[in-house]
Amino acid sequence: KAAEGKNTGVAIAMFPGGSYTSENFSVSLAKWYASQGITAALVKYRLPNGGHYEATLEDAMGAVRYLRTRTDLGIDPAEVGVQGNSAGGHLATWVSNAMPDGEKPAFAIPHYGWFDLENSHSKAQFKALIQLLGKRYTLQDTIDLSTWRMVNENTPPTLLLLCHDDALVSSEDAAKYYEQLVAHGVKASMHIFPFGGHSVKKHTAEYEPLVLDWLRYLGFIDEK
């Protein structure tokens, strides 16, 4: 819940990473959002368990819809965004594009997300593919769920945060997503830290102001 006396009306559904095999919740980040007057909900979604990804997507979209109903918490239904780490970053961008127009999140902030399933290159990615699509997945399956291919003019404004030396998800994934956002006229920003691996924790002091500046730019929180 947003800190007392600081509520901005903004809320964010946070999707944990874990290669679609587990869920690693970022409690510290949620607490930071709350301290900034942003209601943060850690979303426990159903794992796909070898191809049942419709349930995962349904839960993620349901979280966005649910937060919009919680006006009792001071949430503005028009200011509900999504955030996710790794596989959760994939889910955040999936929700950003799969929800019907008029229901899409107000913004997205994926951290070191996995957007290009067809060009997976790490063991963690192949493991996630099996969890997401099942053991008999096809190339077309990976193309269909590559979120960089889903971007359109109604995709919400997106801030991409990642590290250049990420050995699990290539920074080229984010570059593809960013290029599509720009090509479709969507407000977009991307920050690639030079080191830090598959995380941005080493850059907390830098990315927190970036997030706040992004939300100010979009008009969701007031200028200082």
C-alpha beads as a LAMMPS data file, in Angstrom:
LAMMPS data file: protein, C-alpha beads

224 atoms
223 bonds

1 atom types
1 bond types

-500.0 500.0 xlo xhi
-500.0 500.0 ylo yhi
-500.0 500.0 zlo zhi

Masses

1 110.0

Atoms # bond

1 1 1 0.000 0.000 0.000
2 1 1 1.219 3.497 -0.820
3 1 1 2.778 5.336 2.101
4 1 1 0.300 7.378 4.150
5 1 1 0.081 10.952 2.940
6 1 1 2.089 10.260 -0.218
7 1 1 -0.412 8.346 -2.359
8 1 1 0.006 9.325 -6.017
9 1 1 -2.906 7.218 -7.276
10 1 1 -0.459 5.082 -9.253
11 1 1 -0.408 1.305 -8.803
12 1 1 1.818 -1.351 -10.265
13 1 1 1.329 -5.096 -10.712
14 1 1 4.709 -6.755 -10.180
15 1 1 5.377 -10.077 -11.905
16 1 1 8.260 -12.091 -10.418
17 1 1 10.847 -13.910 -12.474
18 1 1 11.959 -17.509 -12.077
19 1 1 12.144 -18.959 -15.606
20 1 1 8.425 -19.782 -15.387
21 1 1 9.370 -22.600 -12.984
22 1 1 9.214 -20.606 -9.736
23 1 1 8.434 -17.090 -8.543
24 1 1 11.130 -14.892 -7.019
25 1 1 9.347 -11.959 -5.440
26 1 1 11.100 -8.597 -5.227
27 1 1 9.772 -7.477 -1.853
28 1 1 12.361 -4.721 -1.446
29 1 1 11.341 -3.123 -4.744
30 1 1 7.662 -3.284 -3.772
31 1 1 8.444 -1.543 -0.478
32 1 1 10.367 1.142 -2.350
33 1 1 7.422 1.781 -4.673
34 1 1 5.144 2.078 -1.641
35 1 1 7.536 4.571 -0.034
36 1 1 7.173 6.703 -3.164
37 1 1 3.381 6.740 -2.940
38 1 1 2.848 3.948 -5.460
39 1 1 0.719 0.944 -4.509
40 1 1 2.673 -2.180 -5.429
41 1 1 1.078 -5.623 -5.713
42 1 1 3.290 -8.713 -5.845
43 1 1 1.427 -11.024 -8.202
44 1 1 1.457 -14.775 -7.595
45 1 1 0.445 -16.207 -10.960
46 1 1 -0.179 -19.798 -11.967
47 1 1 2.940 -21.307 -13.517
48 1 1 2.489 -22.765 -17.018
49 1 1 3.753 -26.227 -15.956
50 1 1 4.693 -27.406 -19.416
51 1 1 2.410 -25.624 -21.845
52 1 1 -0.535 -24.247 -19.868
53 1 1 0.476 -20.657 -20.448
54 1 1 -3.082 -19.401 -20.894
55 1 1 -3.547 -19.639 -17.111
56 1 1 -0.386 -17.610 -16.505
57 1 1 -1.504 -14.842 -18.836
58 1 1 -5.026 -14.906 -17.406
59 1 1 -3.722 -14.383 -13.866
60 1 1 -1.447 -11.544 -14.937
61 1 1 -4.225 -9.722 -16.775
62 1 1 -6.564 -10.378 -13.857
63 1 1 -4.116 -8.659 -11.509
64 1 1 -4.244 -5.471 -13.584
65 1 1 -8.035 -5.569 -13.675
66 1 1 -8.243 -6.219 -9.930
67 1 1 -6.010 -3.282 -9.022
68 1 1 -8.304 -1.010 -11.013
69 1 1 -11.173 -1.967 -8.714
70 1 1 -9.282 -0.982 -5.549
71 1 1 -10.193 2.665 -5.539
72 1 1 -10.563 2.241 -1.773
73 1 1 -6.756 2.194 -1.675
74 1 1 -6.617 5.496 -3.522
75 1 1 -5.736 3.836 -6.828
76 1 1 -6.632 5.699 -10.002
77 1 1 -7.926 3.003 -12.432
78 1 1 -6.263 4.878 -15.309
79 1 1 -2.841 4.721 -13.640
80 1 1 -2.237 0.994 -13.170
81 1 1 0.990 -0.238 -14.738
82 1 1 3.040 -3.436 -14.809
83 1 1 6.592 -4.372 -13.871
84 1 1 8.448 -7.654 -14.098
85 1 1 11.873 -9.227 -13.803
86 1 1 13.280 -11.728 -16.334
87 1 1 10.413 -14.122 -17.179
88 1 1 8.255 -11.628 -15.305
89 1 1 9.520 -9.014 -17.754
90 1 1 8.290 -11.215 -20.588
91 1 1 4.949 -11.503 -18.809
92 1 1 4.727 -7.728 -18.280
93 1 1 5.226 -7.074 -21.997
94 1 1 2.907 -9.942 -22.905
95 1 1 0.145 -8.397 -20.806
96 1 1 0.985 -5.005 -22.323
97 1 1 0.150 -6.327 -25.769
98 1 1 -2.374 -9.120 -25.155
99 1 1 -4.943 -7.174 -23.147
100 1 1 -7.702 -5.613 -25.245
101 1 1 -7.289 -1.998 -26.300
102 1 1 -8.779 0.174 -23.599
103 1 1 -7.730 -2.306 -20.910
104 1 1 -3.977 -2.320 -21.438
105 1 1 -1.744 -1.216 -18.555
106 1 1 -0.937 2.484 -18.359
107 1 1 2.801 1.768 -18.534
108 1 1 5.323 -1.076 -18.347
109 1 1 8.726 -1.284 -16.643
110 1 1 10.338 -4.649 -17.479
111 1 1 13.710 -5.435 -15.910
112 1 1 16.108 -7.640 -17.920
113 1 1 13.143 -9.145 -19.731
114 1 1 13.008 -12.059 -22.146
115 1 1 11.286 -10.807 -25.299
116 1 1 12.745 -12.937 -28.102
117 1 1 11.851 -16.579 -27.440
118 1 1 12.772 -17.778 -30.936
119 1 1 16.451 -16.926 -30.457
120 1 1 16.981 -18.410 -27.006
121 1 1 20.621 -19.085 -26.227
122 1 1 20.966 -19.981 -22.528
123 1 1 20.077 -23.109 -20.567
124 1 1 17.737 -21.070 -18.402
125 1 1 15.860 -19.923 -21.500
126 1 1 15.450 -23.439 -22.878
127 1 1 14.227 -24.578 -19.474
128 1 1 11.721 -21.736 -19.467
129 1 1 10.571 -22.592 -22.988
130 1 1 9.712 -26.132 -21.931
131 1 1 7.810 -24.826 -18.920
132 1 1 5.981 -22.240 -20.987
133 1 1 5.270 -24.201 -24.183
134 1 1 5.760 -27.873 -23.320
135 1 1 8.427 -30.313 -24.477
136 1 1 7.092 -30.496 -28.018
137 1 1 7.112 -26.791 -28.713
138 1 1 7.712 -25.636 -32.279
139 1 1 9.555 -22.684 -33.773
140 1 1 6.184 -21.123 -34.544
141 1 1 5.256 -21.393 -30.862
142 1 1 8.341 -19.377 -29.915
143 1 1 7.581 -16.801 -32.603
144 1 1 3.991 -16.440 -31.422
145 1 1 5.030 -15.677 -27.834
146 1 1 7.998 -13.416 -28.634
147 1 1 6.682 -10.145 -27.312
148 1 1 8.833 -7.941 -29.523
149 1 1 6.666 -9.182 -32.398
150 1 1 3.463 -8.184 -30.571
151 1 1 4.222 -4.461 -30.282
152 1 1 1.700 -2.146 -31.916
153 1 1 0.632 1.493 -31.713
154 1 1 -1.494 0.738 -28.631
155 1 1 1.319 -0.855 -26.616
156 1 1 1.732 1.193 -23.402
157 1 1 4.740 3.445 -22.766
158 1 1 7.652 1.271 -21.707
159 1 1 10.878 1.761 -19.756
160 1 1 13.418 -1.038 -20.264
161 1 1 16.133 -1.627 -17.648
162 1 1 18.906 -4.204 -18.043
163 1 1 22.654 -4.901 -17.934
164 1 1 24.939 -5.349 -20.923
165 1 1 26.750 -8.367 -19.457
166 1 1 23.582 -10.410 -18.810
167 1 1 24.526 -14.017 -19.619
168 1 1 20.952 -15.351 -19.409
169 1 1 19.048 -12.893 -21.593
170 1 1 20.810 -10.965 -24.350
171 1 1 20.553 -7.177 -24.291
172 1 1 19.605 -7.521 -27.966
173 1 1 16.196 -8.778 -26.782
174 1 1 15.481 -5.418 -25.187
175 1 1 16.888 -3.589 -28.198
176 1 1 14.426 -5.403 -30.475
177 1 1 11.515 -4.532 -28.219
178 1 1 12.667 -0.906 -27.981
179 1 1 13.047 -0.603 -31.750
180 1 1 9.507 -1.863 -32.261
181 1 1 8.154 0.594 -29.709
182 1 1 9.837 3.470 -31.518
183 1 1 8.715 2.195 -34.931
184 1 1 5.097 2.169 -33.739
185 1 1 5.241 5.612 -32.150
186 1 1 5.065 4.374 -28.558
187 1 1 6.769 6.394 -25.824
188 1 1 9.831 4.390 -24.895
189 1 1 13.074 4.609 -22.980
190 1 1 15.855 2.083 -22.400
191 1 1 18.784 2.116 -19.998
192 1 1 21.520 -0.505 -20.277
193 1 1 23.933 -0.592 -17.354
194 1 1 27.456 -1.762 -18.298
195 1 1 27.640 -4.544 -15.677
196 1 1 25.477 -6.373 -13.176
197 1 1 24.522 -9.591 -14.965
198 1 1 20.954 -10.863 -14.876
199 1 1 19.838 -8.234 -12.371
200 1 1 19.849 -4.497 -11.819
201 1 1 20.337 -4.643 -8.045
202 1 1 23.868 -3.242 -8.266
203 1 1 22.393 -0.097 -9.762
204 1 1 19.518 0.546 -7.349
205 1 1 20.718 4.075 -6.609
206 1 1 20.668 4.825 -10.330
207 1 1 17.522 3.080 -11.527
208 1 1 15.207 4.356 -8.802
209 1 1 15.520 7.981 -10.016
210 1 1 15.159 6.742 -13.604
211 1 1 11.824 5.117 -12.760
212 1 1 10.536 8.217 -10.995
213 1 1 11.673 10.473 -13.839
214 1 1 9.878 8.178 -16.308
215 1 1 6.638 8.340 -14.354
216 1 1 6.956 12.119 -14.115
217 1 1 7.540 12.317 -17.850
218 1 1 4.354 10.340 -18.433
219 1 1 2.463 12.622 -16.046
220 1 1 1.604 9.942 -13.496
221 1 1 3.443 11.596 -10.601
222 1 1 4.004 15.274 -9.973
223 1 1 7.186 17.136 -10.759
224 1 1 9.478 17.758 -7.809

Bonds

1 1 1 2
2 1 2 3
3 1 3 4
4 1 4 5
5 1 5 6
6 1 6 7
7 1 7 8
8 1 8 9
9 1 9 10
10 1 10 11
11 1 11 12
12 1 12 13
13 1 13 14
14 1 14 15
15 1 15 16
16 1 16 17
17 1 17 18
18 1 18 19
19 1 19 20
20 1 20 21
21 1 21 22
22 1 22 23
23 1 23 24
24 1 24 25
25 1 25 26
26 1 26 27
27 1 27 28
28 1 28 29
29 1 29 30
30 1 30 31
31 1 31 32
32 1 32 33
33 1 33 34
34 1 34 35
35 1 35 36
36 1 36 37
37 1 37 38
38 1 38 39
39 1 39 40
40 1 40 41
41 1 41 42
42 1 42 43
43 1 43 44
44 1 44 45
45 1 45 46
46 1 46 47
47 1 47 48
48 1 48 49
49 1 49 50
50 1 50 51
51 1 51 52
52 1 52 53
53 1 53 54
54 1 54 55
55 1 55 56
56 1 56 57
57 1 57 58
58 1 58 59
59 1 59 60
60 1 60 61
61 1 61 62
62 1 62 63
63 1 63 64
64 1 64 65
65 1 65 66
66 1 66 67
67 1 67 68
68 1 68 69
69 1 69 70
70 1 70 71
71 1 71 72
72 1 72 73
73 1 73 74
74 1 74 75
75 1 75 76
76 1 76 77
77 1 77 78
78 1 78 79
79 1 79 80
80 1 80 81
81 1 81 82
82 1 82 83
83 1 83 84
84 1 84 85
85 1 85 86
86 1 86 87
87 1 87 88
88 1 88 89
89 1 89 90
90 1 90 91
91 1 91 92
92 1 92 93
93 1 93 94
94 1 94 95
95 1 95 96
96 1 96 97
97 1 97 98
98 1 98 99
99 1 99 100
100 1 100 101
101 1 101 102
102 1 102 103
103 1 103 104
104 1 104 105
105 1 105 106
106 1 106 107
107 1 107 108
108 1 108 109
109 1 109 110
110 1 110 111
111 1 111 112
112 1 112 113
113 1 113 114
114 1 114 115
115 1 115 116
116 1 116 117
117 1 117 118
118 1 118 119
119 1 119 120
120 1 120 121
121 1 121 122
122 1 122 123
123 1 123 124
124 1 124 125
125 1 125 126
126 1 126 127
127 1 127 128
128 1 128 129
129 1 129 130
130 1 130 131
131 1 131 132
132 1 132 133
133 1 133 134
134 1 134 135
135 1 135 136
136 1 136 137
137 1 137 138
138 1 138 139
139 1 139 140
140 1 140 141
141 1 141 142
142 1 142 143
143 1 143 144
144 1 144 145
145 1 145 146
146 1 146 147
147 1 147 148
148 1 148 149
149 1 149 150
150 1 150 151
151 1 151 152
152 1 152 153
153 1 153 154
154 1 154 155
155 1 155 156
156 1 156 157
157 1 157 158
158 1 158 159
159 1 159 160
160 1 160 161
161 1 161 162
162 1 162 163
163 1 163 164
164 1 164 165
165 1 165 166
166 1 166 167
167 1 167 168
168 1 168 169
169 1 169 170
170 1 170 171
171 1 171 172
172 1 172 173
173 1 173 174
174 1 174 175
175 1 175 176
176 1 176 177
177 1 177 178
178 1 178 179
179 1 179 180
180 1 180 181
181 1 181 182
182 1 182 183
183 1 183 184
184 1 184 185
185 1 185 186
186 1 186 187
187 1 187 188
188 1 188 189
189 1 189 190
190 1 190 191
191 1 191 192
192 1 192 193
193 1 193 194
194 1 194 195
195 1 195 196
196 1 196 197
197 1 197 198
198 1 198 199
199 1 199 200
200 1 200 201
201 1 201 202
202 1 202 203
203 1 203 204
204 1 204 205
205 1 205 206
206 1 206 207
207 1 207 208
208 1 208 209
209 1 209 210
210 1 210 211
211 1 211 212
212 1 212 213
213 1 213 214
214 1 214 215
215 1 215 216
216 1 216 217
217 1 217 218
218 1 218 219
219 1 219 220
220 1 220 221
221 1 221 222
222 1 222 223
223 1 223 224
